[in-house]
């Protein structure tokens, strides 16, 4: 999927939208290292978001947890640890369930 996204023109939605493949690659590398992604008015002016991937037992992303709010009163950095913890908890629950069901 990464190849498809980075191989196609990236659509600018706001002045802050990341449309440079190199920058997006660097951001994705940081997200893989930290387990947290931030978005500041990239999809919509006035909106900020923090997200964390839910990983399967093979390390593949199966879902994500995110929290968003208006930039006037929401700082995604203050919610990063909670969002990451929620994503990790969901991942562990899914893995346990799969193991209990023999999958």
N, CA, C and O atoms as a GROMACS GRO file, in nm:
protein
  412
    1UNK      N    1   0.082  -0.119   0.000
    1UNK     CA    2   0.000   0.000   0.000
    1UNK      C    3   0.088   0.126   0.000
    1UNK      O    4   0.057   0.224  -0.067
    2UNK      N    5   0.197   0.121   0.076
    2UNK     CA    6   0.285   0.238   0.083
    2UNK      C    7   0.336   0.274  -0.056
    2UNK      O    8   0.344   0.391  -0.092
    3UNK      N    9   0.371   0.172  -0.135
    3UNK     CA   10   0.421   0.196  -0.271
    3UNK      C   11   0.315   0.262  -0.357
    3UNK      O   12   0.344   0.353  -0.434
    4UNK      N   13   0.190   0.216  -0.343
    4UNK     CA   14   0.079   0.276  -0.420
    4UNK      C   15   0.060   0.423  -0.384
    4UNK      O   16   0.048   0.508  -0.471
    5UNK      N   17   0.058   0.451  -0.254
    5UNK     CA   18   0.036   0.589  -0.209
    5UNK      C   19   0.150   0.679  -0.252
    5UNK      O   20   0.128   0.788  -0.305
    6UNK      N   21   0.273   0.634  -0.230
    6UNK     CA   22   0.389   0.718  -0.262
    6UNK      C   23   0.417   0.724  -0.411
    6UNK      O   24   0.487   0.813  -0.458
    7UNK      N   25   0.363   0.629  -0.487
    7UNK     CA   26   0.383   0.628  -0.631
    7UNK      C   27   0.283   0.712  -0.707
    7UNK      O   28   0.298   0.734  -0.827
    8UNK      N   29   0.180   0.760  -0.638
    8UNK     CA   30   0.078   0.843  -0.700
    8UNK      C   31   0.093   0.986  -0.650
    8UNK      O   32   0.151   1.009  -0.544
    9UNK      N   33   0.042   1.083  -0.726
    9UNK     CA   34   0.046   1.221  -0.677
    9UNK      C   35  -0.032   1.234  -0.545
    9UNK      O   36  -0.142   1.180  -0.532
   10UNK      N   37   0.025   1.304  -0.450
   10UNK     CA   38  -0.041   1.327  -0.322
   10UNK      C   39  -0.127   1.452  -0.333
   10UNK      O   40  -0.083   1.554  -0.384
   11UNK      N   41  -0.250   1.443  -0.285
   11UNK     CA   42  -0.347   1.552  -0.298
   11UNK      C   43  -0.334   1.650  -0.183
   11UNK      O   44  -0.338   1.610  -0.066
   12UNK      N   45  -0.319   1.776  -0.213
   12UNK     CA   46  -0.313   1.881  -0.112
   12UNK      C   47  -0.456   1.917  -0.070
   12UNK      O   48  -0.538   1.956  -0.153
   13UNK      N   49  -0.485   1.904   0.060
   13UNK     CA   50  -0.617   1.938   0.113
   13UNK      C   51  -0.614   2.072   0.186
   13UNK      O   52  -0.715   2.144   0.192
   14UNK      N   53  -0.498   2.105   0.242
   14UNK     CA   54  -0.479   2.232   0.312
   14UNK      C   55  -0.336   2.278   0.282
   14UNK      O   56  -0.258   2.203   0.223
   15UNK      N   57  -0.302   2.400   0.322
   15UNK     CA   58  -0.163   2.444   0.303
   15UNK      C   59  -0.061   2.358   0.378
   15UNK      O   60   0.058   2.359   0.344
   16UNK      N   61  -0.105   2.283   0.479
   16UNK     CA   62  -0.013   2.201   0.559
   16UNK      C   63  -0.010   2.054   0.517
   16UNK      O   64   0.062   1.975   0.577
   17UNK      N   65  -0.086   2.017   0.417
   17UNK     CA   66  -0.088   1.877   0.371
   17UNK      C   67   0.050   1.836   0.320
   17UNK      O   68   0.113   1.910   0.244
   18UNK      N   69   0.096   1.720   0.362
   18UNK     CA   70   0.223   1.666   0.314
   18UNK      C   71   0.202   1.610   0.174
   18UNK      O   72   0.125   1.515   0.156
   19UNK      N   73   0.269   1.668   0.076
   19UNK     CA   74   0.255   1.622  -0.063
   19UNK      C   75   0.389   1.580  -0.124
   19UNK      O   76   0.395   1.543  -0.241
   20UNK      N   77   0.494   1.586  -0.046
   20UNK     CA   78   0.626   1.546  -0.092
   20UNK      C   79   0.653   1.402  -0.048
   20UNK      O   80   0.657   1.375   0.072
   21UNK      N   81   0.671   1.309  -0.142
   21UNK     CA   82   0.692   1.169  -0.104
   21UNK      C   83   0.808   1.149  -0.006
   21UNK      O   84   0.797   1.066   0.085
   22UNK      N   85   0.916   1.221  -0.023
   22UNK     CA   86   1.031   1.206   0.067
   22UNK      C   87   0.996   1.243   0.210
   22UNK      O   88   1.033   1.172   0.304
   23UNK      N   89   0.924   1.352   0.228
   23UNK     CA   90   0.882   1.394   0.362
   23UNK      C   91   0.786   1.292   0.421
   23UNK      O   92   0.797   1.258   0.539
   24UNK      N   93   0.693   1.243   0.341
   24UNK     CA   94   0.599   1.143   0.390
   24UNK      C   95   0.672   1.016   0.432
   24UNK      O   96   0.639   0.956   0.534
   25UNK      N   97   0.771   0.974   0.356
   25UNK     CA   98   0.852   0.856   0.392
   25UNK      C   99   0.921   0.877   0.527
   25UNK      O  100   0.923   0.787   0.611
   26UNK      N  101   0.977   0.995   0.546
   26UNK     CA  102   1.045   1.025   0.674
   26UNK      C  103   0.945   1.024   0.790
   26UNK      O  104   0.975   0.972   0.897
   27UNK      N  105   0.827   1.080   0.767
   27UNK     CA  106   0.725   1.080   0.872
   27UNK      C  107   0.681   0.937   0.904
   27UNK      O  108   0.662   0.903   1.021
   28UNK      N  109   0.664   0.854   0.802
   28UNK     CA  110   0.625   0.715   0.825
   28UNK      C  111   0.733   0.640   0.903
   28UNK      O  112   0.701   0.556   0.988
   29UNK      N  113   0.858   0.668   0.875
   29UNK     CA  114   0.967   0.604   0.950
   29UNK      C  115   0.962   0.645   1.097
   29UNK      O  116   0.983   0.561   1.185
   30UNK      N  117   0.935   0.771   1.123
   30UNK     CA  118   0.923   0.819   1.261
   30UNK      C  119   0.806   0.752   1.331
   30UNK      O  120   0.816   0.713   1.447
   31UNK      N  121   0.696   0.739   1.261
   31UNK     CA  122   0.577   0.674   1.318
   31UNK      C  123   0.608   0.528   1.352
   31UNK      O  124   0.566   0.479   1.457
   32UNK      N  125   0.679   0.460   1.264
   32UNK     CA  126   0.717   0.320   1.293
   32UNK      C  127   0.805   0.312   1.418
   32UNK      O  128   0.793   0.218   1.495
   33UNK      N  129   0.892   0.410   1.437
   33UNK     CA  130   0.981   0.409   1.554
   33UNK      C  131   0.907   0.444   1.682
   33UNK      O  132   0.930   0.382   1.785
   34UNK      N  133   0.820   0.545   1.676
   34UNK     CA  134   0.755   0.595   1.798
   34UNK      C  135   0.621   0.530   1.827
   34UNK      O  136   0.577   0.528   1.942
   35UNK      N  137   0.555   0.478   1.724
   35UNK     CA  138   0.422   0.420   1.742
   35UNK      C  139   0.312   0.524   1.751
   35UNK      O  140   0.199   0.492   1.788
   36UNK      N  141   0.345   0.648   1.717
   36UNK     CA  142   0.246   0.757   1.726
   36UNK      C  143   0.258   0.846   1.603
   36UNK      O  144   0.368   0.877   1.557
   37UNK      N  145   0.142   0.888   1.552
   37UNK     CA  146   0.138   0.981   1.439
   37UNK      C  147   0.062   1.106   1.482
   37UNK      O  148  -0.037   1.099   1.555
   38UNK      N  149   0.110   1.219   1.435
   38UNK     CA  150   0.043   1.346   1.462
   38UNK      C  151  -0.001   1.409   1.331
   38UNK      O  152   0.063   1.391   1.227
   39UNK      N  153  -0.110   1.481   1.338
   39UNK     CA  154  -0.159   1.553   1.220
   39UNK      C  155  -0.204   1.691   1.266
   39UNK      O  156  -0.292   1.703   1.352
   40UNK      N  157  -0.146   1.793   1.209
   40UNK     CA  158  -0.179   1.932   1.243
   40UNK      C  159  -0.230   2.001   1.118
   40UNK      O  160  -0.152   2.046   1.034
   41UNK      N  161  -0.359   2.011   1.106
   41UNK     CA  162  -0.424   2.082   0.995
   41UNK      C  163  -0.379   2.032   0.858
   41UNK      O  164  -0.374   2.109   0.763
   42UNK      N  165  -0.348   1.904   0.846
   42UNK     CA  166  -0.307   1.848   0.717
   42UNK      C  167  -0.427   1.803   0.634
   42UNK      O  168  -0.423   1.808   0.511
   43UNK      N  169  -0.533   1.760   0.701
   43UNK     CA  170  -0.652   1.715   0.629
   43UNK      C  171  -0.762   1.820   0.630
   43UNK      O  172  -0.845   1.826   0.540
   44UNK      N  173  -0.762   1.902   0.735
   44UNK     CA  174  -0.864   2.006   0.748
   44UNK      C  175  -0.809   2.119   0.835
   44UNK      O  176  -0.753   2.094   0.941
   45UNK      N  177  -0.825   2.241   0.790
   45UNK     CA  178  -0.780   2.356   0.868
   45UNK      C  179  -0.858   2.358   0.999
   45UNK      O  180  -0.980   2.345   1.001
   46UNK      N  181  -0.785   2.376   1.109
   46UNK     CA  182  -0.848   2.383   1.240
   46UNK      C  183  -0.859   2.250   1.312
   46UNK      O  184  -0.916   2.243   1.421
   47UNK      N  185  -0.806   2.143   1.252
   47UNK     CA  186  -0.817   2.010   1.312
   47UNK      C  187  -0.678   1.952   1.338
   47UNK      O  188  -0.589   1.958   1.254
   48UNK      N  189  -0.662   1.895   1.458
   48UNK     CA  190  -0.538   1.826   1.494
   48UNK      C  191  -0.574   1.685   1.540
   48UNK      O  192  -0.686   1.661   1.586
   49UNK      N  193  -0.480   1.592   1.526
   49UNK     CA  194  -0.508   1.452   1.556
   49UNK      C  195  -0.383   1.382   1.605
   49UNK      O  196  -0.271   1.418   1.567
   50UNK      N  197  -0.402   1.282   1.689
   50UNK     CA  198  -0.296   1.190   1.727
   50UNK      C  199  -0.351   1.050   1.705
   50UNK      O  200  -0.467   1.023   1.735
   51UNK      N  201  -0.267   0.961   1.651
   51UNK     CA  202  -0.311   0.825   1.622
   51UNK      C  203  -0.199   0.726   1.652
   51UNK      O  204  -0.081   0.762   1.655
   52UNK      N  205  -0.240   0.602   1.675
   52UNK     CA  206  -0.144   0.496   1.700
   52UNK      C  207  -0.195   0.368   1.634
   52UNK      O  208  -0.314   0.338   1.643
   53UNK      N  209  -0.107   0.292   1.570
   53UNK     CA  210  -0.152   0.170   1.504
   53UNK      C  211  -0.180   0.058   1.604
   53UNK      O  212  -0.116   0.048   1.709
   54UNK      N  213  -0.277  -0.025   1.569
   54UNK     CA  214  -0.304  -0.150   1.641
   54UNK      C  215  -0.235  -0.258   1.558
   54UNK      O  216  -0.270  -0.280   1.442
   55UNK      N  217  -0.138  -0.325   1.618
   55UNK     CA  218  -0.058  -0.423   1.546
   55UNK      C  219  -0.104  -0.565   1.575
   55UNK      O  220  -0.139  -0.598   1.688
   56UNK      N  221  -0.103  -0.649   1.472
   56UNK     CA  222  -0.132  -0.790   1.489
   56UNK      C  223  -0.008  -0.862   1.541
   56UNK      O  224   0.098  -0.801   1.556
   57UNK      N  225  -0.022  -0.992   1.568
   57UNK     CA  226   0.092  -1.066   1.622
   57UNK      C  227   0.208  -1.078   1.524
   57UNK      O  228   0.320  -1.112   1.564
   58UNK      N  229   0.183  -1.050   1.396
   58UNK     CA  230   0.290  -1.050   1.297
   58UNK      C  231   0.351  -0.912   1.275
   58UNK      O  232   0.440  -0.895   1.192
   59UNK      N  233   0.302  -0.813   1.352
   59UNK     CA  234   0.354  -0.677   1.341
   59UNK      C  235   0.287  -0.593   1.235
   59UNK      O  236   0.320  -0.476   1.218
   60UNK      N  237   0.191  -0.652   1.162
   60UNK     CA  238   0.119  -0.577   1.060
   60UNK      C  239   0.011  -0.490   1.124
   60UNK      O  240  -0.047  -0.528   1.226
   61UNK      N  241  -0.015  -0.376   1.066
   61UNK     CA  242  -0.120  -0.288   1.116
   61UNK      C  243  -0.256  -0.347   1.080
   61UNK      O  244  -0.283  -0.375   0.964
   62UNK      N  245  -0.341  -0.366   1.182
   62UNK     CA  246  -0.475  -0.420   1.159
   62UNK      C  247  -0.584  -0.316   1.184
   62UNK      O  248  -0.698  -0.334   1.140
   63UNK      N  249  -0.550  -0.209   1.254
   63UNK     CA  250  -0.645  -0.103   1.286
   63UNK      C  251  -0.566   0.015   1.341
   63UNK      O  252  -0.443   0.013   1.344
   64UNK      N  253  -0.636   0.117   1.385
   64UNK     CA  254  -0.571   0.232   1.448
   64UNK      C  255  -0.666   0.295   1.548
   64UNK      O  256  -0.788   0.282   1.537
   65UNK      N  257  -0.608   0.363   1.644
   65UNK     CA  258  -0.685   0.442   1.741
   65UNK      C  259  -0.644   0.586   1.720
   65UNK      O  260  -0.525   0.616   1.708
   66UNK      N  261  -0.741   0.675   1.714
   66UNK     CA  262  -0.707   0.817   1.697
   66UNK      C  263  -0.802   0.904   1.778
   66UNK      O  264  -0.915   0.867   1.807
   67UNK      N  265  -0.752   1.020   1.813
   67UNK     CA  266  -0.831   1.122   1.880
   67UNK      C  267  -0.802   1.253   1.809
   67UNK      O  268  -0.686   1.286   1.781
   68UNK      N  269  -0.906   1.327   1.779
   68UNK     CA  270  -0.890   1.454   1.707
   68UNK      C  271  -0.970   1.563   1.777
   68UNK      O  272  -1.065   1.536   1.851
   69UNK      N  273  -0.930   1.684   1.753
   69UNK     CA  274  -1.002   1.797   1.810
   69UNK      C  275  -0.960   1.926   1.743
   69UNK      O  276  -0.866   1.929   1.663
   70UNK      N  277  -1.031   2.034   1.776
   70UNK     CA  278  -0.998   2.163   1.716
   70UNK      C  279  -0.863   2.214   1.768
   70UNK      O  280  -0.832   2.201   1.886
   71UNK      N  281  -0.786   2.271   1.678
   71UNK     CA  282  -0.653   2.319   1.716
   71UNK      C  283  -0.658   2.429   1.821
   71UNK      O  284  -0.558   2.453   1.890
   72UNK      N  285  -0.770   2.494   1.835
   72UNK     CA  286  -0.782   2.602   1.934
   72UNK      C  287  -0.780   2.551   2.077
   72UNK      O  288  -0.749   2.627   2.169
   73UNK      N  289  -0.814   2.423   2.097
   73UNK     CA  290  -0.816   2.372   2.235
   73UNK      C  291  -0.768   2.228   2.249
   73UNK      O  292  -0.785   2.168   2.355
   74UNK      N  293  -0.709   2.173   2.146
   74UNK     CA  294  -0.663   2.034   2.150
   74UNK      C  295  -0.516   2.026   2.110
   74UNK      O  296  -0.478   2.065   2.000
   75UNK      N  297  -0.434   1.976   2.202
   75UNK     CA  298  -0.292   1.953   2.173
   75UNK      C  299  -0.272   1.802   2.168
   75UNK      O  300  -0.275   1.735   2.272
   76UNK      N  301  -0.252   1.746   2.049
   76UNK     CA  302  -0.243   1.601   2.037
   76UNK      C  303  -0.128   1.540   2.118
   76UNK      O  304  -0.136   1.423   2.156
   77UNK      N  305  -0.023   1.615   2.143
   77UNK     CA  306   0.090   1.560   2.220
   77UNK      C  307   0.049   1.521   2.361
   77UNK      O  308   0.106   1.428   2.418
   78UNK      N  309  -0.048   1.592   2.417
   78UNK     CA  310  -0.090   1.560   2.554
   78UNK      C  311  -0.169   1.430   2.561
   78UNK      O  312  -0.189   1.375   2.670
   79UNK      N  313  -0.215   1.380   2.448
   79UNK     CA  314  -0.295   1.258   2.445
   79UNK      C  315  -0.220   1.139   2.383
   79UNK      O  316  -0.275   1.029   2.375
   80UNK      N  317  -0.098   1.160   2.340
   80UNK     CA  318  -0.022   1.057   2.268
   80UNK      C  319  -0.004   0.930   2.351
   80UNK      O  320  -0.026   0.820   2.301
   81UNK      N  321   0.036   0.943   2.476
   81UNK     CA  322   0.060   0.824   2.559
   81UNK      C  323  -0.068   0.744   2.579
   81UNK      O  324  -0.065   0.621   2.574
   82UNK      N  325  -0.179   0.812   2.601
   82UNK     CA  326  -0.307   0.742   2.620
   82UNK      C  327  -0.353   0.672   2.494
   82UNK      O  328  -0.401   0.559   2.499
   83UNK      N  329  -0.337   0.738   2.380
   83UNK     CA  330  -0.377   0.678   2.252
   83UNK      C  331  -0.289   0.556   2.223
   83UNK      O  332  -0.339   0.453   2.179
   84UNK      N  333  -0.160   0.569   2.246
   84UNK     CA  334  -0.068   0.456   2.223
   84UNK      C  335  -0.101   0.340   2.317
   84UNK      O  336  -0.100   0.225   2.275
   85UNK      N  337  -0.130   0.370   2.443
   85UNK     CA  338  -0.165   0.265   2.539
   85UNK      C  339  -0.294   0.196   2.498
   85UNK      O  340  -0.305   0.073   2.509
   86UNK      N  341  -0.392   0.272   2.451
   86UNK     CA  342  -0.518   0.212   2.405
   86UNK      C  343  -0.494   0.119   2.287
   86UNK      O  344  -0.548   0.009   2.282
   87UNK      N  345  -0.414   0.164   2.191
   87UNK     CA  346  -0.385   0.081   2.073
   87UNK      C  347  -0.312  -0.047   2.114
   87UNK      O  348  -0.340  -0.154   2.061
   88UNK      N  349  -0.218  -0.035   2.206
   88UNK     CA  350  -0.144  -0.153   2.253
   88UNK      C  351  -0.237  -0.249   2.326
   88UNK      O  352  -0.228  -0.370   2.307
   89UNK      N  353  -0.326  -0.196   2.409
   89UNK     CA  354  -0.422  -0.280   2.480
   89UNK      C  355  -0.515  -0.354   2.386
   89UNK      O  356  -0.543  -0.472   2.406
   90UNK      N  357  -0.562  -0.286   2.284
   90UNK     CA  358  -0.649  -0.350   2.184
   90UNK      C  359  -0.572  -0.459   2.111
   90UNK      O  360  -0.625  -0.568   2.089
   91UNK      N  361  -0.449  -0.431   2.074
   91UNK     CA  362  -0.366  -0.530   2.003
   91UNK      C  363  -0.349  -0.655   2.088
   91UNK      O  364  -0.364  -0.767   2.038
   92UNK      N  365  -0.316  -0.638   2.215
   92UNK     CA  366  -0.297  -0.753   2.303
   92UNK      C  367  -0.426  -0.834   2.318
   92UNK      O  368  -0.422  -0.957   2.321
   93UNK      N  369  -0.538  -0.766   2.328
   93UNK     CA  370  -0.668  -0.834   2.338
   93UNK      C  371  -0.697  -0.914   2.212
   93UNK      O  372  -0.741  -1.029   2.220
   94UNK      N  373  -0.674  -0.855   2.097
   94UNK     CA  374  -0.699  -0.925   1.971
   94UNK      C  375  -0.608  -1.048   1.957
   94UNK      O  376  -0.653  -1.153   1.911
   95UNK      N  377  -0.484  -1.033   1.996
   95UNK     CA  378  -0.390  -1.146   1.987
   95UNK      C  379  -0.432  -1.257   2.082
   95UNK      O  380  -0.430  -1.374   2.045
   96UNK      N  381  -0.471  -1.222   2.206
   96UNK     CA  382  -0.517  -1.323   2.302
   96UNK      C  383  -0.639  -1.397   2.249
   96UNK      O  384  -0.647  -1.519   2.257
   97UNK      N  385  -0.735  -1.321   2.195
   97UNK     CA  386  -0.856  -1.384   2.140
   97UNK      C  387  -0.823  -1.479   2.027
   97UNK      O  388  -0.876  -1.590   2.021
   98UNK      N  389  -0.735  -1.436   1.938
   98UNK     CA  390  -0.697  -1.522   1.825
   98UNK      C  391  -0.631  -1.650   1.876
   98UNK      O  392  -0.657  -1.758   1.823
   99UNK      N  393  -0.547  -1.639   1.978
   99UNK     CA  394  -0.481  -1.757   2.033
   99UNK      C  395  -0.580  -1.850   2.102
   99UNK      O  396  -0.568  -1.972   2.091
  100UNK      N  397  -0.679  -1.793   2.171
  100UNK     CA  398  -0.781  -1.875   2.237
  100UNK      C  399  -0.868  -1.949   2.136
  100UNK      O  400  -0.915  -2.060   2.162
  101UNK      N  401  -0.888  -1.886   2.021
  101UNK     CA  402  -0.973  -1.946   1.918
  101UNK      C  403  -0.892  -2.036   1.825
  101UNK      O  404  -0.945  -2.090   1.728
  102UNK      N  405  -0.765  -2.050   1.854
  102UNK     CA  406  -0.681  -2.139   1.774
  102UNK      C  407  -0.632  -2.079   1.644
  102UNK      O  408  -0.591  -2.151   1.554
  103UNK      N  409  -0.636  -1.944   1.634
  103UNK     CA  410  -0.595  -1.882   1.508
  103UNK      C  411  -0.478  -1.800   1.518
  103UNK      O  412  -0.434  -1.743   1.419
   0.00000   0.00000   0.00000
